[in-house]
Amino acid sequence: MKPATLDNVAKYNSRLLAICNHCAHTVELNLRQLIDRHGRSYPVPRIKKRLRCTRCQSDSCAVQVALPLEKSL
């Protein structure tokens, strides 16, 4: 099975979360900026190699594809 790409994330209106494996700090990544920088075919698993936690400076981070936020009724 091929890894998810930024295009897959955008197509399903999903979100990308970066989670620090050391302190659990979690942020939503800017999908538009990632696509502009790396292209739509960039594999999601490769993103974690480029991350560093802004809270504790650890370079041990995970990337998780998350469902879109539900809109209020």
C-alpha positions, 0 to 999 in steps of 0.5 A: 500500500502506498503512503498517503500524500498531501493530495489525499489529505486535501482531497478528503478535506482532512487535517494534518497534526504534528505531535511531539513524542516527547512532550505531546505538544500538538499543532495543526500543520498548514496544508496549503503551505506544505503543498506549495512547498513540496507539491501535492504528491509529497508523501505524508510520512516524510513530513515528520523528518522535517519537524521539530517541537516548538515547545521542547525542541525535540525532533521526535515528532509524529504526523497524524491525518485527522478527520475534518472538524465538524461545522456547527449546526 
